[in-house]
Amino acid sequence: MRWSNSGNTLTTQTRMDSQTSSTLTRPASRFAGKRVHFIGIGGSGMSGLARMLHDSGAVVTGSEPKPSDVTFALGVTGVKISRDQMGQYVDKDVDLVVRTAAVPDTNPEYLIAKKLGIPILKYAQLLGEVMAERHGIAIAGTHGKSTTTAMTAYTLLQCDVDASFVVGGTVPQLGGGSRSGAAAAFVAEACEFDRSFHNLHPTVAVLTNVEVDHLDCYKDLDDIIGSFRKFVGLVPPRGTLIVNGRDANVARSVAGSAAKIETVALVDSPTRAPNFVWSTVPTGIVSGCHSGDLFYKGQKVAKIQLSVAGEHNLINATMAIAACATCGVDPKKAADAIAGFSGVDRRMTRVGEYNGAVVIDDYGHHPTEIRATLAAIRERYQPKRLLCVFQPHQHSRTRFLLDEFATAFTAADETVVADIYFVRDSEAERQRVSSNDLVDRVNKNGQKAIHLSTFQDIVDYLRKTVKPGDVVVTMGAGNVWEIGRDLVV
């Protein structure tokens, strides 16, 4: 293989277009013997790829200003890591430099690599190149990506498939958000923001759903569907698409694909199971978590009993089982294994208690996610009152989806809205919408909502109002989790 520095892209002469059984040892890597340096090696995704390349025979170095258990573990394996980013390990013998999107063009190591003519890739680009060597399972969708990715990785490992994975969140059961395994299977969350999933080379792609989001980088729904369609086109004809069979936007995204399509759905009766390749009939709720009968091509093959709340997680689990099947895992064995999955951090995570009330934290920041999560919390905990503390994430998302947000909190008895988490948007966008606009809409919809600007104000308010039997959930993609931690101290 030869690298090309034209446009700072990596070109390869080979790609795994055929489906590879993950029961086999991973194939020889074209990175073996190459020197690869990671700028910002301590992040979950970067450290995961660094470990995978190291295990594949590459000579890996890195820099990380903030040492952690992750960098310590890499160091134990022989990866040399500097605490500064002044180019200690960047010289003319380095074959490739990798940086995160957060590393600016003014970074000293980036400038040294550029001056020396070393090929430079962003994390998402390298993720795709590593995936191209393996049985890549890329899990995409507006909602449910992290949970479905974690479910798939957990189930493969429980079923003795030594898979690698990169999840966009921390999974306590899996020891973090990434892992380097000896099998060919590589499970990765595929993010549509900034079209980064266009860099991937999956053998299997999972589409959980497609909705309007990230309108700071997409024009409209048609633009979003077009982006998903391009992602789907990355799956080779011998590959597999595992898709939500009830989502019209998903159907538009996969239309015309040459890959095999396996539809997935929840159905209300076994008689409807043959309408989809994979389907689950919900059968009840045990300890606040859903169960269901799993069907494959109309035949019952297993029973699913979840350990995470929410009916939406039944379809996530069904998709995960379907993805595991592409690695040769028996569906019944996968369903039995998935029963032990306890969730991703910040997905209905129990933080503790305050004054007899349960305190939960959740990453939900889109109206669809909020509705599903609040409904799941009610099912699991059956609270006297459900209090939601919501931190809107980005002014642009709040403005574009204001009508949807207005009806998203109907399952909550009261919603406390914090200031909007400001990230990526322009100052002009910041002036166009506020948390008070959201509160007004929620109240006009018949729910109770108030705006409290500071986290301390919110904590003080909760300490005065929370009663035994209540459930408090902090929600949002920003730092709203700090409120729950402060409350239970």
N, C-alpha and C positions, 0 to 999 in steps of 0.2 A: 504493500500500500504506500501511496505517496500523499503527502499533505500539500495543499496549495494555500498560499496566503492571499490569494486574490479576493479582495473584499472581506478579508478576515473570515473566510468560510473554510470548512473542512470538507474535502471531497474524498470519497472512497470508491474502490473499484468493485467491492463486493457487498452483497446484502442478503440477509436470510429471507427469501421470498416464500420458502416452503415452511409449513407448520412443523415445528420441532417438538418432540416429546420432552417434557420437562423432567421425565424420569431419568433422562440421560445426563451425564456430566456436561456442563456448558462447553461450547466449542472453543477452540483456540482463538485467542483474541489478537486482532491486528495491532493492539496497543502494547503487546508484550515486547519488552526491551526498550520501549520508548520512554523518554523523560518528559513527564507532565507536571507542570506547576500550577497549583490552585491559589488564586488570590482570594482570601476570605474562605479558607477551608473548613471553618468551624460550623457553618450552617448545616442543617439537617440534610438537605439535598446534596450540597457540595461534599460534605463528609462521606455521604453514602456512595457517591460516584468515585470519590478518591479511594475509598476502601475497595470498591469493585475493580478499579483499574489496578490497584496494588495487588489484589488477589489474582488478577489476570496476567501478572508478570511485568507490569509497567513500573518504572522507577518514579515514585511520586514524592513531590515536595509541596510545601504550602506555606502560607503566611496567615496569621490570625492574631489581631490585636487583643482579643478577649479569650484567653485560654479557658478550657472547660473540660469536663469529663470526656467529651467527644474527642477533643484534640489530644488529650492524654492517651486515650485508647488507640488513636491512630499512631501516636508516637511509640507506643509499646510494640506495634507491628513493624516498626522500622521507618515509618514516614517522618522525614525531617521537616520541622515546622518552626518558622521564625515568628517572634512576637511583633516585630515591626514589619513594614512593607517597603523596605528600602532596596530590595533586590538581591538579598544574600544568596538566594538559590536560582536566580535568573541570569543565565549566561548563554553564550552562543551554542552550547551543546543541548539546550532544552529544545525538545521537539514541538511542544504545545503548551500554551498558557491558557488557563480557564479562569474566568471571572464571573462573579454574580452581577445581576443587573444593578445592584446597589453600588458597585465599584465605579467611581467616576473616571472620565477620560484623563483627569489630572493625577490619578494615582501613580506614584513613582514606579512601581513594578510594571504597570501597564505601559508607561512611557518607555521604560527600558526595553521591554519586549518588542514594542513597536519599532524602536530604533534599531534593534538587532534583527528585525525582519522575522521574528518568531510568529508562527500562526497563532491567532488569538480567537478563542470561542467564548460565547456566553454559556451559562449553565444549561439553558434549554437546548442549545445546539449540541452540546456534548451528551446530554441525556438521550437525544435522538440517535447519535452515533453509537452509543453503548447499546441502546435498544435494538439497533439494526443487526447486532451480532447474536441476538438471543430470541427466545420465544416471548416477544414483547406483548404484554397485556396493558393497553392504555385505557384508562377509565375517565370518560369525559361526561359533561353535562352541567347544567346550570346549578343543580342541587344534588347532594348525595355523593359527590366524587370522593371525598376523603373517607367517609364511612364505608362505601363500597370497595374502595381500594384496600382499606385496612381489613375488611371482612375477607376479601379474596386472599390477601397475604397470610392472614392468620389461619385460614382454612387450609391453604396449601401446606403450611408448616405443620399443622396438626395432622395432616394426611401424609406426612413423610416426604413431601416435596421440598427440597432445600432451596427455596426461591429467594431471589433478591427483590427488594421493593424500595420505593420512595413514595411516602405519603405526605400530603400537605398538612400535617398536624402530628402531634405527639400521641403515640399509642403505647400506653404503659405496658400492656401485655406483650408487646413486641420489642420492648426495650428502647423505644424512641420512634423516630420517623423514617428510618432507613436501615437497610441491611444488605450485606453481600453474601450471597449463597452460592453453593457449588452446582446447582442445577441450571438448566437453560432458561427456566421461567423467570421473567422479570416483570413485576407489576408496578405500574407507575400512574400517579394521578396526572391527568392531562388537562391543563388549565387553558381556557379560551381567552383569558385576558391578554390583550396585546398580541393575540394570535400566536402565542408561544407554542401551542400544541401542533402547529404546522411544522415544527422541527422534528417531530417524532417519526419513528418507523415501526409501527405496531404490526404484529401478526394478527392480533385480536384487538378489536376496539369495542368498548362498552359505552353506550349512550343512555344515560339515566333519564334525561329530559332536556328540552331546549325551551328557554323562555327569554324574555327581554331582560337584559342586565348589561352592565359595563357600557352604558351609552356614552361614556367619556372616550371610548375608543371605537365604538360601532355607531353607525348612523341610525339604524332601526332594526326591526326584527328580520327583515329580508337580508340585511347585511350580516346579521348573526347567523342565520341559517346558511348563508353562502360560506361563511367561515367554517361551520361544522361540516358542510359538504366537502370542502377542501380537505379537512382532517380525515373524513371518511375515505376520501380518495387515496389516502396514504396506505390503506390496507390493501395488500396484494390480492389478486383474484383467488388464490388458494387460502386466503385468510378468512376470518369470521367476524361478523358484526353481531353483537348482542345488544338488542335495542328495546326500548320501551314501546310495546306494541299498541299502546293507547294514546300516544302523544303524536298529534298531527304534525307538529314542527319537526319531530324526529323523523317521521315518515318522509317529509320533504327533504330532510338532510341526507337520507340514505337512498333516495330515489335514483335509480340508474347505476348503483354500485355493482361492480363485477364480483364482489366478495359474497360469500354465503351469508345470509341474514337469518338470525334466530331471534324471533320476537319473544318478549317477556311481558307478563301482565298478571295482575290480581283479578280473579274471576269469582263470581258469587255462587257458582255451582259447578260440579264436575262435568256436567253436560256441555259447559262452555270451554272446558280445558282444551279440546282439540282445535280451537280457533287460534291458538298460539303454540309455538314450539315448547316454551317453558311457561308454566302457569302455576299459581298457588291459590288455593281456596282457603280463605281465613276460617279458622275453626273455633276461635275463642281467645280469651285473655287469661293468662296465668301469672299471678303476682305482678300485674300491670304490664306484662309483655305478651305480644301476640304469638299465636301459633297458627299453623296452616298445613294443608296437605299439598305436597309438591307433585306436579304432573310434568311428564316429558312426552310430547307428541300424543297427548290424550291419555297416557297411562300413568297411574299413580306409582311414584318411585320412592317417595320418602315422606317423612313428617318433619316439619320445621318447628322448633320451639325456641324463640328468641330470648336472650337475656338483656336486650336493650328495648326501651319502650318505643311505641309508635308503629302504626300500621304501615307507614311509609317504609319502615325498615324491613318489612316482609318482602317488598319488591327489591330493595337493595340486596337482601340476602339471596333472593332467587337469582338475581343477576350475578352475584358472586359465585354461586354454585355452578351456574352455566359457564362462567369464565374458568372455573377450576376443571370443569369437564373437558375443556380444550387441552388440558395438561394430562388427561388420562385418569382423572380422579373420579371414582364412582360417586354418583349423586347422593346416594344414601349415606355413604361415608362422609361426604362433604356436609350434608345436612346435620348429621350427628355432631360433627366438629364445630359447626358454626353456632351451635347452642351455647358454647362456652365463651363466645365473643362478648366482651363487656364494654366495648366502645372506644371512641377516640376522645382525647382530652378536649374539653370545651364543647362537647356534644352531650347536652343534658348531664353534665358532670356534677355530682353532689359535692358541694363545698364544705358543708357542715350544718350547724343549727344555730339559731338565735331565738331566745325567748320561746322555745317550743315550736318554732317554725323551721322548716327545711329550707336551706339556701342552695340554689342550683345555678350553674353557669352554662351558657350556650353561645355558640359562634353565630347563630342565625342573624342574618342582616338583610335578607330579601323577604318580601311579603309572603311568598309561598312557604319559605322555611319557617317563618314566625308562626303562621297558622298551624302547620304540622307539628311544630315543637310544643306550642301551648296546648294543643289537643292531646298530645302524647303525655305531657306532664299531668294534665287532669286525669287521664286514664290511670296513670301509674300511682299517683299520690292521693287522688280524690280530696283535695284540700278544701278547708272551709272557705278560704279566699286565696285566689291566685294573683299575686302582685308581680307585675313585669316592669323591670327597669331596662329601658331600651336606649341604646346609644346609636343614633343613625350614623351610617358609615358613608361618608362623602356627600357633599351638597348636591352634586349632579344626580346621583342615584335617588336621593330624597326628593328632588324636584321632579325628575322624570316619572317616578313611581308613586307620587304623592297620593293619587286616588286609590291605588292598591294598598298602600300603607294604612290608609284611613280605615279600611275594613279588616286589617290583619290581626287586630288585637281583641276580637270579639270574645275569645275564650278567657281573657283576663278580666278580673274584677276591677282592677285599677292599673293604669300604665303611667309610670314616671319616665319622662323623656329628658335625657341629658342633652347637652350641647352636641351639635353634629361633629363627628370626628373628621378633622380637616386633613385630607391627604390627596395629593395629585391635582385637585381642582385649582382653577385660577382664582384670583381674588375677586374678579368680576362674578364668577359663578357663586362664590361664597356670599355675595350680597343679594343673590336672587331668591334664597330660601332660608328659613330658620326653623329651629325646633318648635317655636310657637306656631308656625304654619301647620306643622304636623299635629300638634296638640289640638288646634282648632278643628281640624278635619276629623280627628278621632272623636272629639266631643260631639260634633254635629252628627256623627254616625250613631250616637246613642250610648257610647262608652264613656268611662271616666278617665280623663288623662290630665296630667299637670306637667309643667316644665320647671325643672330645678337646674340651675346652671352648673353648679360645682358638685364634684363628687362628695365633698364633705357635707354639703347641704342635703344631698340624697341620703347619705348614711344617717345623718341626724334625723331626717324625716322618718326613715324606716325604723330607727330605734324607738321612736315615739308611737308608731302606728302598728307595727307587726305584733300579732297575737299568736298564742299557741294554736296549732292546727293549720296555720297559713303556710303557703309555699311562696318563696321569693325567687324569681329567676332574673339574672342579669343576662342581657342579650346584646350582641353586636360583635363586629369584627375588629373593633378597636381595643382600648384598654379598660372597658367597662367591667371586666372581671375583677379589677381592683376593689370595686365597691363591695362585692360579696366577701372578699378576703378580709376587708376592714370590718365588715358587719359581724363576722363570726369570731373575731379575735376576742 
